[in-house]
Amino acid sequence: MRKQYINNIKRRQRGLTLIEAAMVLALSAVVVAGAVMYYQSASENNKSQVALGQLGMIQSTVQTITGSTANYSGLVTADLARSSNIPASQKSGNTLISPWGNLTVTGATDTYDVVMAKVPQGPCQTLAGQDLGSSLMKMKIGGADASSPGKAAAALCTGATQDLAWTFR
């Protein structure tokens, strides 16, 4: 009798039960979902850092192009796209490319505007919260004035995507 009982136990323990297999699959799904979320977050942060680097590069390239005159009349995106200061990966022909779409630069007499199109909400909040130095005159988020960077400006990043515009001197 005891031998038959032990044989029955061994027979029952040969494989996974359906509940055990389902638990393994559920745990695997949670791990994969966490990895995907982490990757998306890291990718979004990387794009924000690339965009910040682009803004700095644009500022220095504009200063190089215009010299000490501080007259930005006639300055257009194509001028920067022709510059060797801007990496080839961030331009296509006579256009500049941000991580999310086109980036335009237009000059006026004593200021120039940089517009980044279709910035997602998370990176919009990151970029809006950055202090870009004393040469920043104003910032617009989706056409609304965000005169000073910080939490108040980041609060304007409400849609799925926004156009961000900076005016520098």
C-alpha positions in Angstrom: 0.0 0.0 0.0 2.7 2.4 1.0 4.6 1.6 -2.2 1.6 2.3 -4.3 1.1 5.7 -2.5 4.7 6.7 -3.3 4.3 5.7 -6.9 1.1 7.9 -7.2 2.9 10.9 -5.8 5.8 10.5 -8.2 3.4 10.2 -11.1 1.7 13.4 -10.1 5.0 15.3 -9.8 6.2 14.6 -13.3 5.4 18.1 -14.9 4.0 21.5 -14.3 0.3 21.9 -13.6 -1.7 24.3 -15.6 -1.8 26.8 -12.8 2.0 26.7 -12.3 2.5 27.2 -16.1 0.1 30.2 -16.1 1.9 31.7 -13.1 5.3 31.4 -14.9 3.8 33.0 -18.0 2.2 35.9 -16.0 5.5 36.6 -14.2 7.3 36.5 -17.5 4.8 39.0 -19.0 5.3 41.4 -16.0 9.1 41.2 -16.5 8.9 41.9 -20.2 6.4 44.8 -19.7 8.8 46.4 -17.2 11.7 46.1 -19.5 9.7 47.7 -22.4 8.7 50.6 -20.1 12.3 51.1 -19.0 13.5 51.1 -22.6 10.9 53.6 -23.6 11.7 55.9 -20.7 15.5 55.7 -21.4 14.9 56.4 -25.1 12.7 59.4 -24.3 15.4 60.8 -21.9 18.1 60.2 -24.6 16.1 62.2 -27.2 15.6 65.0 -24.7 19.3 65.2 -24.1 20.0 65.2 -27.9 17.5 68.0 -28.3 19.2 70.1 -25.5 22.5 69.5 -27.2 21.1 70.6 -30.5 19.9 73.9 -28.9 23.3 74.6 -27.6 24.9 73.7 -30.9 22.5 75.9 -32.8 23.3 78.8 -30.4 27.1 78.5 -31.0 26.7 77.9 -34.7 24.5 81.1 -35.0 27.2 83.0 -33.2 29.9 81.6 -35.5 27.9 82.5 -38.6 26.9 86.0 -37.6 30.1 86.9 -35.8 30.1 89.9 -33.5 27.5 91.8 -35.5 24.5 90.3 -33.6 22.3 91.0 -36.7 20.4 87.9 -37.5 18.4 89.3 -40.4 18.2 86.8 -43.2 19.3 83.9 -41.0 17.5 80.7 -42.1 17.7 77.0 -41.3 19.6 76.3 -44.5 22.5 78.5 -43.2 22.9 76.2 -40.2 22.4 73.1 -42.3 25.3 74.0 -44.5 27.5 74.5 -41.4 30.0 71.8 -40.5 29.2 72.5 -36.8 25.9 70.6 -37.1 26.4 66.8 -37.3 25.2 65.1 -40.5 22.8 62.9 -38.4 20.9 66.1 -37.4 20.4 67.5 -40.9 18.9 66.4 -44.2 19.8 68.7 -47.2 18.9 72.2 -46.1 16.8 71.2 -43.1 17.6 70.4 -39.5 16.1 67.4 -37.8 15.2 67.2 -34.1 14.6 63.8 -32.5 10.9 64.2 -33.3 10.7 66.1 -36.6 11.8 69.2 -38.3 13.6 72.0 -36.6 13.6 75.5 -38.1 15.7 78.6 -37.4 14.7 82.1 -38.6 16.4 85.4 -37.9 15.2 88.9 -37.3 17.2 92.0 -36.7 18.4 91.4 -33.2 16.9 88.0 -32.3 16.4 84.5 -33.9 13.8 81.9 -33.3 14.3 78.1 -33.0 11.2 76.0 -33.5 11.1 72.3 -32.7 8.0 70.6 -34.1 5.9 67.7 -32.6 7.7 67.3 -29.3 5.9 64.7 -27.1 4.6 65.6 -23.7 7.4 64.1 -21.5 10.3 65.7 -23.5 8.3 68.9 -23.8 8.2 69.1 -20.0 11.9 68.4 -19.8 12.9 71.0 -22.4 10.5 73.6 -20.9 12.1 73.2 -17.5 15.6 73.9 -18.7 17.4 77.2 -18.2 19.1 77.9 -21.5 21.0 80.9 -20.4 20.9 84.7 -20.6 20.5 84.8 -24.4 17.0 83.2 -24.2 14.5 86.0 -24.6 11.3 84.0 -24.5 9.8 80.6 -25.0 6.4 79.5 -26.5 4.8 76.1 -26.1 2.1 75.4 -28.6 1.8 79.1 -29.3 1.3 80.0 -25.6 3.8 82.3 -23.9 6.1 80.5 -21.4 8.2 83.5 -20.6 10.4 81.8 -18.0 11.5 78.2 -18.0 10.5 76.0 -15.1 7.4 74.2 -13.7 5.0 76.9 -14.9 6.3 76.5 -18.5 6.3 72.7 -18.2 2.6 72.8 -17.2 1.8 74.1 -20.7 2.9 70.7 -22.2 -0.6 69.2 -22.0 -1.2 67.7 -25.5 0.2 64.6 -27.0 2.7 66.8 -28.9 3.6 70.4 -28.9 5.6 72.8 -31.0 8.3 74.5 -28.9 9.7 77.9 -29.9 12.6 79.7 -28.4 13.7 83.3 -29.1 17.3 84.0 -28.5 19.3 87.2 -28.9 
